[in-house]
Amino acid sequence: MTTHQEAAEQLRAIRSIMERATIFRALSGEAALMGGAVSLAAGWLSEGKHGWGWASAWLVGLAIALLFGSWQFFRTARLSGRTVWNHGLRVALRGSLPSLFAGGFLGLLFLRYGAQGREFHAASMWILHYGLALMAIREFAPKSMAWLGMAFVASGIGGFSAATFVQAAAPILTRIGPSGLMAATFGGLHLIYGAAIVTTSRREPDGE
């Protein structure tokens, strides 16, 4: 390999790393805090509701979180002077979208055709597949995002298993409710993660 080819390869590697950093900034602490706050509000609004009435509160919350995340992503790209539709973003979407679509579909399927406790099964599916989507893009972000993804996966599997196979867990699940499970994960985990990212980012310039 010639010197020119080596330099070009190094530039491509640097560009890929910078694109990955842009993707992570789109999933920054501010977006996590917003998602957590919206999830807590959705949990409060959906409490006591069933079926599509329960799901509508969460779908509206999802739309708000996506709008904020998209606005933040485009704002960050514009301020940094980078292209929005870059290679890193395409790779991240290819990795995360299958899990997100599968989880969304299965959750809605449980709401439509599930038996008693269908909201809890739907919530577990959404939590599980969101965690899988986060883990699918762990190569584009710090290890903290992989840990967040594993926490969602564990919560989703635990919730679904308890609701399906563990009869003794029924009183506990009744007390928590699907809204409580969603608020604890999408709300609580996002708030903890977002607060950690924001406080860490604010300390970084002082340490440089």
C-alpha positions, 0 to 999 in steps of 0.5 A, spaced: 500 500 500 502 506 498 503 512 502 497 516 499 493 510 500 495 509 507 493 516 508 486 516 504 485 510 509 486 513 515 482 519 513 476 514 512 477 511 519 477 518 522 471 520 518 467 514 520 469 515 528 467 523 527 460 520 524 459 515 530 460 521 535 455 525 531 450 519 532 451 519 539 450 526 540 443 525 537 442 520 543 445 525 548 443 526 555 438 532 553 434 527 549 434 522 554 432 527 559 426 529 555 424 522 553 424 520 561 420 526 562 415 525 557 415 517 559 413 519 566 407 524 563 405 518 559 405 513 565 401 518 569 396 519 563 395 512 561 394 509 568 388 506 569 386 505 562 386 499 557 387 497 550 388 503 545 386 508 550 392 506 554 397 505 548 395 512 545 398 516 551 404 512 550 404 513 542 403 520 543 409 520 548 413 517 543 411 522 537 414 528 542 420 524 544 422 523 536 420 530 534 425 533 540 430 528 538 430 529 530 430 537 532 436 536 536 439 531 531 438 536 525 441 542 530 447 539 532 449 537 525 447 544 522 452 547 528 457 542 526 457 543 519 456 535 517 451 532 513 445 529 516 444 523 512 451 520 513 454 513 512 454 512 520 447 514 521 445 509 515 449 503 519 446 505 525 439 505 522 440 499 519 442 496 526 436 499 530 430 499 526 429 491 525 428 491 533 424 497 533 419 495 528 418 488 531 417 490 538 412 495 536 408 490 531 408 485 537 406 490 542 400 492 538 399 485 536 398 483 544 394 489 545 389 487 539 389 480 540 392 479 547 388 476 553 387 479 560 394 483 562 395 484 554 398 491 556 403 488 560 405 484 555 405 489 550 409 494 555 414 488 556 415 487 548 416 494 547 421 495 553 425 488 550 426 490 543 428 498 545 433 495 549 435 490 543 435 496 538 440 500 543 445 494 543 445 494 536 448 501 535 453 500 541 459 500 536 457 507 535 457 510 542 460 509 549 459 503 553 454 506 557 449 505 552 450 498 552 449 498 559 442 502 558 440 497 553 442 491 557 437 494 563 432 494 558 433 487 555 433 485 562 426 489 564 423 486 558 424 479 559 423 479 566 416 483 565 414 478 560 416 472 564 413 474 570 406 476 566 406 469 563 409 464 567 410 466 574 403 466 577 406 468 584 408 475 581 401 477 579 399 481 585 406 485 584 404 486 577 397 488 579 400 493 583 406 496 578 401 495 572 403 496 565 404 504 566 408 503 572 413 498 568 413 503 562 415 509 567 420 505 571 424 503 564 423 509 559 422 514 564 426 512 570 432 509 566 432 514 561 432 520 567 438 516 570 442 515 564 441 522 561 443 525 568 449 521 568 451 523 561 449 531 562 453 531 568 459 528 565 459 532 559 459 538 563 465 536 567 469 534 561 472 541 558 474 542 565 479 536 565 482 538 558 
